[in-house]
């Protein structure tokens, strides 16, 4: 037997994205408990992204390369009519590879309030996580109840890094 039909898979994916977007919007307005993060896999590492710092999750789409840019800057793509820079954070931070299939990869766009029109390439979206259910280890490292280590990435701090904003080769 084969899996669900492509239209059914798209419908389920769309439903999941709508539910996730509703949760993200609720978190931004304070309608849910604080400390909710989006769990993602980047370069084989488990990472947490603050819901207030991200705008949306979109399926992986081709980026048009831009000449004379860093290897971690994958190029520009069109997300809902906006040209958006695509960053491979695994390359930027020199993490290893995670080996996710292209079907699992997603783009996570930055919230407009950060003033930086870009999206991160992630290997997998792992769902919502609650910081209150995790143990702080050191700095931005957390450990969940299963003993897995998570790195919290502050996107507002990331966009202030000089190397991050300098995508062109120097």
VMD Tcl script that builds the backbone (N, CA, C; Angstrom):
set m [mol new atoms 510]
animate dup $m
set s [atomselect $m all]
$s set {name element resname resid chain x y z} {
  {N N UNK 1 A 0.835 -1.194 0.000}
  {CA C UNK 1 A 0.000 0.000 0.000}
  {C C UNK 1 A 0.874 1.250 0.000}
  {N N UNK 2 A 0.436 2.237 -0.714}
  {CA C UNK 2 A 1.172 3.498 -0.734}
  {C C UNK 2 A 0.593 4.438 0.315}
  {N N UNK 3 A 1.319 5.525 0.554}
  {CA C UNK 3 A 0.906 6.509 1.554}
  {C C UNK 3 A -0.256 7.348 1.048}
  {N N UNK 4 A -0.597 8.388 1.801}
  {CA C UNK 4 A -1.700 9.258 1.404}
  {C C UNK 4 A -1.429 9.943 0.067}
  {N N UNK 5 A -2.489 10.288 -0.598}
  {CA C UNK 5 A -2.384 10.974 -1.882}
  {C C UNK 5 A -1.712 12.330 -1.683}
  {N N UNK 6 A -1.027 12.845 -2.731}
  {CA C UNK 6 A -0.345 14.141 -2.604}
  {C C UNK 6 A -1.267 15.269 -2.154}
  {N N UNK 7 A -2.501 15.284 -2.641}
  {CA C UNK 7 A -3.414 16.362 -2.231}
  {C C UNK 7 A -3.763 16.242 -0.754}
  {N N UNK 8 A -3.883 15.008 -0.261}
  {CA C UNK 8 A -4.185 14.803 1.155}
  {C C UNK 8 A -2.994 15.233 2.013}
  {N N UNK 9 A -1.778 14.920 1.568}
  {CA C UNK 9 A -0.578 15.323 2.303}
  {C C UNK 9 A -0.468 16.842 2.350}
  {N N UNK 10 A -0.733 17.488 1.208}
  {CA C UNK 10 A -0.683 18.957 1.180}
  {C C UNK 10 A -1.732 19.548 2.111}
  {N N UNK 11 A -2.909 18.956 2.129}
  {CA C UNK 11 A -3.981 19.443 2.994}
  {C C UNK 11 A -3.588 19.311 4.469}
  {N N UNK 12 A -2.988 18.173 4.818}
  {CA C UNK 12 A -2.566 17.976 6.207}
  {C C UNK 12 A -1.427 18.920 6.571}
  {N N UNK 13 A -0.495 19.132 5.638}
  {CA C UNK 13 A 0.604 20.053 5.881}
  {C C UNK 13 A 0.069 21.466 6.070}
  {N N UNK 14 A -0.857 21.880 5.219}
  {CA C UNK 14 A -1.457 23.212 5.332}
  {C C UNK 14 A -2.167 23.364 6.679}
  {N N UNK 15 A -2.916 22.338 7.103}
  {CA C UNK 15 A -3.619 22.376 8.385}
  {C C UNK 15 A -2.620 22.513 9.537}
  {N N UNK 16 A -1.519 21.746 9.467}
  {CA C UNK 16 A -0.491 21.821 10.496}
  {C C UNK 16 A 0.118 23.216 10.536}
  {N N UNK 17 A 0.416 23.790 9.364}
  {CA C UNK 17 A 1.004 25.123 9.312}
  {C C UNK 17 A 0.051 26.175 9.866}
  {N N UNK 18 A -1.235 26.050 9.569}
  {CA C UNK 18 A -2.225 26.995 10.090}
  {C C UNK 18 A -2.287 26.906 11.612}
  {N N UNK 19 A -2.299 25.673 12.147}
  {CA C UNK 19 A -2.338 25.507 13.599}
  {C C UNK 19 A -1.085 26.082 14.251}
  {N N UNK 20 A 0.057 25.834 13.643}
  {CA C UNK 20 A 1.306 26.344 14.189}
  {C C UNK 20 A 1.331 27.870 14.130}
  {N N UNK 21 A 0.865 28.442 13.034}
  {CA C UNK 21 A 0.810 29.892 12.906}
  {C C UNK 21 A -0.128 30.494 13.958}
  {N N UNK 22 A -1.274 29.850 14.195}
  {CA C UNK 22 A -2.199 30.339 15.221}
  {C C UNK 22 A -1.532 30.330 16.595}
  {N N UNK 23 A -0.787 29.268 16.887}
  {CA C UNK 23 A -0.083 29.195 18.175}
  {C C UNK 23 A 0.977 30.287 18.265}
  {N N UNK 24 A 1.683 30.509 17.158}
  {CA C UNK 24 A 2.709 31.543 17.151}
  {C C UNK 24 A 2.079 32.910 17.381}
  {N N UNK 25 A 0.965 33.182 16.712}
  {CA C UNK 25 A 0.292 34.467 16.882}
  {C C UNK 25 A -0.218 34.631 18.307}
  {N N UNK 26 A -0.742 33.554 18.886}
  {CA C UNK 26 A -1.215 33.606 20.269}
  {C C UNK 26 A -0.053 33.906 21.209}
  {N N UNK 27 A 1.090 33.323 20.941}
  {CA C UNK 27 A 2.264 33.566 21.780}
  {C C UNK 27 A 2.703 35.023 21.678}
  {N N UNK 28 A 2.627 35.593 20.472}
  {CA C UNK 28 A 3.039 36.985 20.278}
  {C C UNK 28 A 2.134 37.954 21.029}
  {N N UNK 29 A 0.855 37.624 21.143}
  {CA C UNK 29 A -0.080 38.509 21.824}
  {C C UNK 29 A -0.172 38.215 23.308}
  {N N UNK 30 A 0.587 37.217 23.776}
  {CA C UNK 30 A 0.584 36.911 25.198}
  {C C UNK 30 A -0.565 36.033 25.630}
  {N N UNK 31 A -1.267 35.420 24.703}
  {CA C UNK 31 A -2.423 34.600 25.049}
  {C C UNK 31 A -2.031 33.233 25.587}
  {N N UNK 32 A -0.777 32.866 25.503}
  {CA C UNK 32 A -0.330 31.587 26.035}
  {C C UNK 32 A 0.768 31.829 27.046}
  {N N UNK 33 A 1.195 30.779 27.720}
  {CA C UNK 33 A 2.284 30.878 28.678}
  {C C UNK 33 A 3.532 31.382 27.982}
  {N N UNK 34 A 4.321 32.193 28.683}
  {CA C UNK 34 A 5.574 32.641 28.095}
  {C C UNK 34 A 6.566 31.487 28.131}
  {N N UNK 35 A 7.648 31.645 27.389}
  {CA C UNK 35 A 8.663 30.617 27.379}
  {C C UNK 35 A 8.431 29.526 26.363}
  {N N UNK 36 A 7.521 29.722 25.435}
  {CA C UNK 36 A 7.313 28.728 24.382}
  {C C UNK 36 A 8.285 29.023 23.253}
  {N N UNK 37 A 8.894 27.969 22.784}
  {CA C UNK 37 A 9.898 28.061 21.736}
  {C C UNK 37 A 9.547 27.068 20.634}
  {N N UNK 38 A 10.045 27.346 19.441}
  {CA C UNK 38 A 9.892 26.408 18.345}
  {C C UNK 38 A 11.161 25.568 18.289}
  {N N UNK 39 A 10.987 24.261 18.408}
  {CA C UNK 39 A 12.118 23.348 18.316}
  {C C UNK 39 A 12.412 23.027 16.857}
  {N N UNK 40 A 13.682 23.146 16.467}
  {CA C UNK 40 A 14.109 22.844 15.106}
  {C C UNK 40 A 15.438 22.103 15.162}
  {N N UNK 41 A 15.767 21.463 14.066}
  {CA C UNK 41 A 17.078 20.833 13.926}
  {C C UNK 41 A 17.854 21.629 12.882}
  {N N UNK 42 A 19.056 22.077 13.280}
  {CA C UNK 42 A 19.933 22.847 12.395}
  {C C UNK 42 A 21.320 22.214 12.461}
  {N N UNK 43 A 21.770 21.697 11.352}
  {CA C UNK 43 A 23.091 21.078 11.317}
  {C C UNK 43 A 23.228 19.920 12.286}
  {N N UNK 44 A 22.145 19.199 12.503}
  {CA C UNK 44 A 22.175 18.072 13.416}
  {C C UNK 44 A 22.043 18.451 14.881}
  {N N UNK 45 A 21.932 19.747 15.182}
  {CA C UNK 45 A 21.776 20.220 16.569}
  {C C UNK 45 A 20.319 20.555 16.836}
  {N N UNK 46 A 19.876 20.263 18.043}
  {CA C UNK 46 A 18.538 20.647 18.471}
  {C C UNK 46 A 18.597 22.101 18.919}
  {N N UNK 47 A 17.741 22.930 18.323}
  {CA C UNK 47 A 17.765 24.362 18.603}
  {C C UNK 47 A 16.369 24.844 18.950}
  {N N UNK 48 A 16.322 25.932 19.697}
  {CA C UNK 48 A 15.073 26.575 20.087}
  {C C UNK 48 A 15.051 27.994 19.538}
  {N N UNK 49 A 13.920 28.371 18.930}
  {CA C UNK 49 A 13.733 29.724 18.411}
  {C C UNK 49 A 12.549 30.351 19.129}
  {N N UNK 50 A 12.727 31.564 19.614}
  {CA C UNK 50 A 11.661 32.303 20.293}
  {C C UNK 50 A 10.548 32.591 19.289}
  {N N UNK 51 A 9.328 32.225 19.643}
  {CA C UNK 51 A 8.191 32.417 18.728}
  {C C UNK 51 A 7.951 33.874 18.373}
  {N N UNK 52 A 8.326 34.788 19.257}
  {CA C UNK 52 A 8.105 36.204 18.958}
  {C C UNK 52 A 9.106 36.741 17.940}
  {N N UNK 53 A 10.150 35.961 17.642}
  {CA C UNK 53 A 11.179 36.409 16.710}
  {C C UNK 53 A 11.049 35.795 15.321}
  {N N UNK 54 A 10.044 34.950 15.141}
  {CA C UNK 54 A 9.863 34.351 13.827}
  {C C UNK 54 A 8.500 34.737 13.266}
  {N N UNK 55 A 8.438 34.757 11.942}
  {CA C UNK 55 A 7.209 35.161 11.288}
  {C C UNK 55 A 6.412 33.964 10.805}
  {N N UNK 56 A 7.056 33.119 10.006}
  {CA C UNK 56 A 6.334 31.958 9.488}
  {C C UNK 56 A 7.292 30.853 9.082}
  {N N UNK 57 A 6.705 29.691 8.880}
  {CA C UNK 57 A 7.422 28.512 8.432}
  {C C UNK 57 A 6.907 28.192 7.045}
  {N N UNK 58 A 7.829 28.091 6.093}
  {CA C UNK 58 A 7.409 27.790 4.723}
  {C C UNK 58 A 8.209 26.594 4.205}
  {N N UNK 59 A 7.627 25.837 3.294}
  {CA C UNK 59 A 8.365 24.716 2.708}
  {C C UNK 59 A 9.613 25.221 1.987}
  {N N UNK 60 A 10.607 24.361 1.910}
  {CA C UNK 60 A 11.834 24.707 1.220}
  {C C UNK 60 A 11.531 25.045 -0.230}
  {N N UNK 61 A 12.119 26.113 -0.699}
  {CA C UNK 61 A 11.989 26.500 -2.100}
  {C C UNK 61 A 13.349 26.971 -2.572}
  {N N UNK 62 A 13.525 26.932 -3.858}
  {CA C UNK 62 A 14.818 27.285 -4.445}
  {C C UNK 62 A 15.152 28.749 -4.176}
  {N N UNK 63 A 16.431 28.980 -3.899}
  {CA C UNK 63 A 16.931 30.343 -3.737}
  {C C UNK 63 A 17.824 30.658 -4.930}
  {N N UNK 64 A 17.690 31.861 -5.453}
  {CA C UNK 64 A 18.534 32.306 -6.561}
  {C C UNK 64 A 19.863 32.775 -5.981}
  {N N UNK 65 A 20.956 32.134 -6.375}
  {CA C UNK 65 A 22.262 32.524 -5.826}
  {C C UNK 65 A 22.596 33.977 -6.153}
  {N N UNK 66 A 23.324 34.603 -5.245}
  {CA C UNK 66 A 23.793 35.972 -5.428}
  {C C UNK 66 A 25.313 35.902 -5.518}
  {N N UNK 67 A 25.894 36.416 -6.605}
  {CA C UNK 67 A 27.357 36.345 -6.764}
  {C C UNK 67 A 28.094 37.082 -5.646}
  {N N UNK 68 A 29.292 36.602 -5.354}
  {CA C UNK 68 A 30.209 37.235 -4.418}
  {C C UNK 68 A 29.654 37.356 -3.001}
  {N N UNK 69 A 28.959 36.295 -2.569}
  {CA C UNK 69 A 28.444 36.260 -1.200}
  {C C UNK 69 A 29.068 35.084 -0.464}
  {N N UNK 70 A 28.942 35.104 0.840}
  {CA C UNK 70 A 29.458 34.029 1.688}
  {C C UNK 70 A 28.795 32.702 1.313}
  {N N UNK 71 A 29.474 31.585 1.602}
  {CA C UNK 71 A 28.918 30.278 1.250}
  {C C UNK 71 A 27.659 29.943 2.053}
  {N N UNK 72 A 27.482 30.563 3.212}
  {CA C UNK 72 A 26.305 30.304 4.033}
  {C C UNK 72 A 25.094 31.144 3.601}
  {N N UNK 73 A 25.315 32.102 2.730}
  {CA C UNK 73 A 24.207 32.894 2.188}
  {C C UNK 73 A 23.749 32.194 0.912}
  {N N UNK 74 A 22.602 31.531 0.972}
  {CA C UNK 74 A 22.154 30.690 -0.132}
  {C C UNK 74 A 21.527 31.467 -1.279}
  {N N UNK 75 A 21.172 32.720 -1.044}
  {CA C UNK 75 A 20.600 33.545 -2.107}
  {C C UNK 75 A 19.271 34.137 -1.700}
  {N N UNK 76 A 18.486 34.501 -2.722}
  {CA C UNK 76 A 17.191 35.151 -2.510}
  {C C UNK 76 A 16.062 34.247 -2.975}
  {N N UNK 77 A 14.975 34.290 -2.236}
  {CA C UNK 77 A 13.775 33.559 -2.632}
  {C C UNK 77 A 12.571 34.465 -2.419}
  {N N UNK 78 A 11.471 34.106 -3.039}
  {CA C UNK 78 A 10.241 34.880 -2.926}
  {C C UNK 78 A 9.333 34.204 -1.906}
  {N N UNK 79 A 9.103 34.882 -0.782}
  {CA C UNK 79 A 8.174 34.385 0.231}
  {C C UNK 79 A 7.019 35.365 0.314}
  {N N UNK 80 A 5.885 34.935 -0.173}
  {CA C UNK 80 A 4.657 35.744 -0.170}
  {C C UNK 80 A 4.867 37.134 -0.776}
  {N N UNK 81 A 5.588 37.167 -1.897}
  {CA C UNK 81 A 5.779 38.417 -2.624}
  {C C UNK 81 A 6.938 39.262 -2.142}
  {N N UNK 82 A 7.685 38.797 -1.148}
  {CA C UNK 82 A 8.833 39.544 -0.634}
  {C C UNK 82 A 10.117 38.793 -0.945}
  {N N UNK 83 A 11.097 39.514 -1.494}
  {CA C UNK 83 A 12.404 38.910 -1.698}
  {C C UNK 83 A 13.055 38.746 -0.336}
  {N N UNK 84 A 13.457 37.518 -0.041}
  {CA C UNK 84 A 13.969 37.184 1.276}
  {C C UNK 84 A 15.305 36.470 1.139}
  {N N UNK 85 A 16.295 36.930 1.887}
  {CA C UNK 85 A 17.591 36.263 1.904}
  {C C UNK 85 A 17.496 34.958 2.672}
  {N N UNK 86 A 18.176 33.924 2.174}
  {CA C UNK 86 A 18.145 32.615 2.822}
  {C C UNK 86 A 19.526 32.319 3.406}
  {N N UNK 87 A 19.543 32.032 4.700}
  {CA C UNK 87 A 20.777 31.786 5.441}
  {C C UNK 87 A 20.825 30.325 5.876}
  {N N UNK 88 A 21.949 29.682 5.600}
  {CA C UNK 88 A 22.196 28.335 6.108}
  {C C UNK 88 A 22.961 28.504 7.415}
  {N N UNK 89 A 22.223 28.493 8.537}
  {CA C UNK 89 A 22.840 28.742 9.838}
  {C C UNK 89 A 23.820 27.637 10.219}
  {N N UNK 90 A 23.599 26.436 9.729}
  {CA C UNK 90 A 24.539 25.343 10.009}
  {C C UNK 90 A 25.912 25.667 9.424}
  {N N UNK 91 A 25.949 26.204 8.224}
  {CA C UNK 91 A 27.232 26.617 7.624}
  {C C UNK 91 A 27.801 27.834 8.346}
  {N N UNK 92 A 26.941 28.791 8.647}
  {CA C UNK 92 A 27.382 30.018 9.310}
  {C C UNK 92 A 28.054 29.702 10.645}
  {N N UNK 93 A 27.439 28.816 11.418}
  {CA C UNK 93 A 27.980 28.469 12.734}
  {C C UNK 93 A 28.918 27.269 12.684}
  {N N UNK 94 A 29.120 26.729 11.488}
  {CA C UNK 94 A 30.015 25.594 11.261}
  {C C UNK 94 A 29.601 24.351 12.053}
  {N N UNK 95 A 28.291 24.104 12.079}
  {CA C UNK 95 A 27.790 22.858 12.647}
  {C C UNK 95 A 28.011 21.780 11.610}
  {N N UNK 96 A 27.852 20.551 12.006}
  {CA C UNK 96 A 27.917 19.451 11.045}
  {C C UNK 96 A 26.646 19.409 10.222}
  {N N UNK 97 A 26.509 18.408 9.423}
  {CA C UNK 97 A 25.294 18.215 8.641}
  {C C UNK 97 A 24.342 17.299 9.376}
  {N N UNK 98 A 23.056 17.470 9.148}
  {CA C UNK 98 A 22.074 16.646 9.826}
  {C C UNK 98 A 21.486 15.558 8.964}
  {N N UNK 99 A 21.626 15.682 7.659}
  {CA C UNK 99 A 21.167 14.635 6.768}
  {C C UNK 99 A 19.668 14.544 6.565}
  {N N UNK 100 A 18.931 15.612 6.783}
  {CA C UNK 100 A 17.489 15.572 6.560}
  {C C UNK 100 A 17.196 15.562 5.066}
  {N N UNK 101 A 16.096 14.946 4.722}
  {CA C UNK 101 A 15.687 14.932 3.316}
  {C C UNK 101 A 15.133 16.302 2.935}
  {N N UNK 102 A 15.191 16.656 1.651}
  {CA C UNK 102 A 14.638 17.946 1.226}
  {C C UNK 102 A 13.167 18.111 1.610}
  {N N UNK 103 A 12.424 17.021 1.694}
  {CA C UNK 103 A 11.004 17.113 2.053}
  {C C UNK 103 A 10.810 17.596 3.485}
  {N N UNK 104 A 11.800 17.383 4.345}
  {CA C UNK 104 A 11.683 17.787 5.745}
  {C C UNK 104 A 12.191 19.201 5.994}
  {N N UNK 105 A 12.995 19.721 5.101}
  {CA C UNK 105 A 13.589 21.039 5.294}
  {C C UNK 105 A 12.547 22.139 5.159}
  {N N UNK 106 A 12.750 23.201 5.936}
  {CA C UNK 106 A 11.836 24.341 5.932}
  {C C UNK 106 A 12.643 25.631 6.002}
  {N N UNK 107 A 11.975 26.715 5.653}
  {CA C UNK 107 A 12.521 28.053 5.837}
  {C C UNK 107 A 11.734 28.717 6.956}
  {N N UNK 108 A 12.442 29.298 7.898}
  {CA C UNK 108 A 11.818 30.022 9.008}
  {C C UNK 108 A 12.142 31.497 8.806}
  {N N UNK 109 A 11.118 32.290 8.497}
  {CA C UNK 109 A 11.373 33.710 8.247}
  {C C UNK 109 A 11.385 34.499 9.551}
  {N N UNK 110 A 12.231 35.521 9.574}
  {CA C UNK 110 A 12.374 36.376 10.748}
  {C C UNK 110 A 11.145 37.266 10.895}
  {N N UNK 111 A 10.801 37.601 12.124}
  {CA C UNK 111 A 9.703 38.524 12.402}
  {C C UNK 111 A 10.067 39.904 11.852}
  {N N UNK 112 A 9.091 40.631 11.302}
  {CA C UNK 112 A 9.374 41.956 10.745}
  {C C UNK 112 A 10.010 42.911 11.757}
  {N N UNK 113 A 9.675 42.757 13.017}
  {CA C UNK 113 A 10.214 43.633 14.056}
  {C C UNK 113 A 11.727 43.570 14.201}
  {N N UNK 114 A 12.349 42.513 13.700}
  {CA C UNK 114 A 13.805 42.409 13.783}
  {C C UNK 114 A 14.494 43.277 12.727}
  {N N UNK 115 A 13.718 43.736 11.724}
  {CA C UNK 115 A 14.263 44.621 10.707}
  {C C UNK 115 A 15.300 43.962 9.812}
  {N N UNK 116 A 15.205 42.660 9.639}
  {CA C UNK 116 A 16.169 41.930 8.818}
  {C C UNK 116 A 15.379 40.924 8.005}
  {N N UNK 117 A 15.235 41.170 6.715}
  {CA C UNK 117 A 14.375 40.354 5.864}
  {C C UNK 117 A 15.114 39.101 5.396}
  {N N UNK 118 A 15.082 38.066 6.234}
  {CA C UNK 118 A 15.738 36.825 5.838}
  {C C UNK 118 A 15.023 35.638 6.463}
  {N N UNK 119 A 15.451 34.462 6.046}
  {CA C UNK 119 A 14.895 33.211 6.555}
  {C C UNK 119 A 16.037 32.244 6.801}
  {N N UNK 120 A 15.876 31.408 7.820}
  {CA C UNK 120 A 16.858 30.388 8.132}
  {C C UNK 120 A 16.436 29.065 7.511}
  {N N UNK 121 A 17.400 28.357 6.972}
  {CA C UNK 121 A 17.164 27.001 6.503}
  {C C UNK 121 A 17.281 26.078 7.710}
  {N N UNK 122 A 16.241 25.283 7.972}
  {CA C UNK 122 A 16.296 24.296 9.051}
  {C C UNK 122 A 16.039 22.918 8.460}
  {N N UNK 123 A 16.641 21.915 9.075}
  {CA C UNK 123 A 16.478 20.547 8.578}
  {C C UNK 123 A 15.104 19.987 8.890}
  {N N UNK 124 A 14.652 20.261 10.101}
  {CA C UNK 124 A 13.353 19.746 10.537}
  {C C UNK 124 A 12.724 20.723 11.518}
  {N N UNK 125 A 11.406 20.816 11.475}
  {CA C UNK 125 A 10.655 21.527 12.506}
  {C C UNK 125 A 10.166 20.460 13.467}
  {N N UNK 126 A 10.507 20.620 14.741}
  {CA C UNK 126 A 10.230 19.590 15.740}
  {C C UNK 126 A 9.049 19.925 16.644}
  {N N UNK 127 A 8.438 21.089 16.457}
  {CA C UNK 127 A 7.261 21.450 17.239}
  {C C UNK 127 A 7.589 22.380 18.393}
  {N N UNK 128 A 6.547 22.693 19.150}
  {CA C UNK 128 A 6.691 23.643 20.249}
  {C C UNK 128 A 7.321 22.985 21.462}
  {N N UNK 129 A 8.149 23.743 22.159}
  {CA C UNK 129 A 8.790 23.310 23.391}
  {C C UNK 129 A 8.579 24.401 24.425}
  {N N UNK 130 A 8.575 24.016 25.684}
  {CA C UNK 130 A 8.373 24.979 26.765}
  {C C UNK 130 A 9.629 25.037 27.622}
  {N N UNK 131 A 10.217 26.219 27.714}
  {CA C UNK 131 A 11.449 26.373 28.486}
  {C C UNK 131 A 11.260 25.990 29.948}
  {N N UNK 132 A 10.078 26.229 30.490}
  {CA C UNK 132 A 9.818 25.906 31.892}
  {C C UNK 132 A 9.960 24.408 32.168}
  {N N UNK 133 A 9.813 23.587 31.125}
  {CA C UNK 133 A 9.940 22.139 31.283}
  {C C UNK 133 A 11.376 21.661 31.082}
  {N N UNK 134 A 12.297 22.603 30.890}
  {CA C UNK 134 A 13.696 22.253 30.640}
  {C C UNK 134 A 14.581 22.810 31.749}
  {N N UNK 135 A 15.750 22.210 31.858}
  {CA C UNK 135 A 16.738 22.642 32.840}
  {C C UNK 135 A 17.786 23.489 32.135}
  {N N UNK 136 A 18.040 24.683 32.670}
  {CA C UNK 136 A 19.103 25.524 32.121}
  {C C UNK 136 A 20.437 24.897 32.480}
  {N N UNK 137 A 21.297 24.725 31.491}
  {CA C UNK 137 A 22.595 24.083 31.723}
  {C C UNK 137 A 23.670 25.143 31.849}
  {N N UNK 138 A 23.864 25.906 30.793}
  {CA C UNK 138 A 24.857 26.981 30.804}
  {C C UNK 138 A 24.547 27.922 29.656}
  {N N UNK 139 A 24.494 29.217 29.945}
  {CA C UNK 139 A 24.223 30.196 28.895}
  {C C UNK 139 A 22.920 29.909 28.173}
  {N N UNK 140 A 23.008 29.613 26.879}
  {CA C UNK 140 A 21.832 29.349 26.066}
  {C C UNK 140 A 21.564 27.859 25.888}
  {N N UNK 141 A 22.184 27.015 26.693}
  {CA C UNK 141 A 21.992 25.564 26.611}
  {C C UNK 141 A 20.931 25.123 27.611}
  {N N UNK 142 A 20.050 24.244 27.153}
  {CA C UNK 142 A 18.997 23.687 27.991}
  {C C UNK 142 A 18.968 22.179 27.808}
  {N N UNK 143 A 18.446 21.479 28.813}
  {CA C UNK 143 A 18.302 20.030 28.727}
  {C C UNK 143 A 16.852 19.675 29.014}
  {N N UNK 144 A 16.273 18.844 28.135}
  {CA C UNK 144 A 14.882 18.445 28.338}
  {C C UNK 144 A 14.809 17.220 29.257}
  {N N UNK 145 A 13.593 16.772 29.528}
  {CA C UNK 145 A 13.383 15.657 30.455}
  {C C UNK 145 A 13.958 14.341 29.936}
  {N N UNK 146 A 14.234 14.268 28.638}
  {CA C UNK 146 A 14.816 13.057 28.049}
  {C C UNK 146 A 16.340 13.131 27.991}
  {N N UNK 147 A 16.907 14.207 28.536}
  {CA C UNK 147 A 18.352 14.358 28.565}
  {C C UNK 147 A 18.950 14.943 27.295}
  {N N UNK 148 A 18.115 15.381 26.353}
  {CA C UNK 148 A 18.607 15.967 25.105}
  {C C UNK 148 A 19.000 17.420 25.339}
  {N N UNK 149 A 20.106 17.809 24.721}
  {CA C UNK 149 A 20.618 19.171 24.842}
  {C C UNK 149 A 20.033 20.039 23.731}
  {N N UNK 150 A 19.550 21.232 24.089}
  {CA C UNK 150 A 18.970 22.188 23.154}
  {C C UNK 150 A 19.730 23.501 23.250}
  {N N UNK 151 A 19.972 24.126 22.113}
  {CA C UNK 151 A 20.620 25.431 22.056}
  {C C UNK 151 A 19.567 26.470 21.693}
  {N N UNK 152 A 19.413 27.479 22.547}
  {CA C UNK 152 A 18.461 28.559 22.260}
  {C C UNK 152 A 19.178 29.622 21.436}
  {N N UNK 153 A 18.603 29.925 20.266}
  {CA C UNK 153 A 19.193 30.906 19.364}
  {C C UNK 153 A 18.369 32.186 19.420}
  {N N UNK 154 A 19.011 33.262 19.806}
  {CA C UNK 154 A 18.364 34.570 19.884}
  {C C UNK 154 A 18.559 35.268 18.538}
  {N N UNK 155 A 17.504 35.331 17.743}
  {CA C UNK 155 A 17.610 35.915 16.405}
  {C C UNK 155 A 17.907 37.410 16.453}
  {N N UNK 156 A 17.403 38.106 17.488}
  {CA C UNK 156 A 17.682 39.539 17.620}
  {C C UNK 156 A 19.176 39.763 17.836}
  {N N UNK 157 A 19.802 38.895 18.593}
  {CA C UNK 157 A 21.246 38.996 18.804}
  {C C UNK 157 A 21.992 38.604 17.535}
  {N N UNK 158 A 21.497 37.602 16.829}
  {CA C UNK 158 A 22.138 37.136 15.597}
  {C C UNK 158 A 22.226 38.257 14.563}
  {N N UNK 159 A 21.151 39.038 14.401}
  {CA C UNK 159 A 21.163 40.093 13.381}
  {C C UNK 159 A 22.059 41.274 13.772}
  {N N UNK 160 A 22.566 41.287 14.987}
  {CA C UNK 160 A 23.508 42.329 15.411}
  {C C UNK 160 A 24.968 41.892 15.247}
  {N N UNK 161 A 25.182 40.636 14.872}
  {CA C UNK 161 A 26.554 40.158 14.667}
  {C C UNK 161 A 27.088 40.738 13.357}
  {N N UNK 162 A 28.224 41.429 13.396}
  {CA C UNK 162 A 28.778 42.030 12.174}
  {C C UNK 162 A 28.991 41.018 11.051}
  {N N UNK 163 A 29.472 39.832 11.377}
  {CA C UNK 163 A 29.717 38.815 10.345}
  {C C UNK 163 A 28.416 38.356 9.695}
  {N N UNK 164 A 27.327 38.323 10.464}
  {CA C UNK 164 A 26.038 37.865 9.938}
  {C C UNK 164 A 25.461 38.857 8.927}
  {N N UNK 165 A 25.601 40.135 9.210}
  {CA C UNK 165 A 25.029 41.139 8.304}
  {C C UNK 165 A 25.909 41.412 7.092}
  {N N UNK 166 A 27.159 40.935 7.122}
  {CA C UNK 166 A 28.075 41.120 6.011}
  {C C UNK 166 A 28.063 39.870 5.147}
  {N N UNK 167 A 27.048 39.747 4.265}
  {CA C UNK 167 A 26.927 38.541 3.432}
  {C C UNK 167 A 27.857 38.563 2.227}
  {N N UNK 168 A 28.321 39.750 1.850}
  {CA C UNK 168 A 29.224 39.854 0.717}
  {C C UNK 168 A 30.643 39.441 1.089}
  {N N UNK 169 A 31.349 38.931 0.094}
  {CA C UNK 169 A 32.754 38.587 0.313}
  {C C UNK 169 A 33.560 39.865 0.478}
  {N N UNK 170 A 34.444 39.875 1.415}
  {CA C UNK 170 A 35.229 41.077 1.694}
  {C C UNK 170 A 36.608 40.931 1.118}
}
mol reanalyze $m
mol bondsrecalc $m
mol representation Tube
mol addrep $m
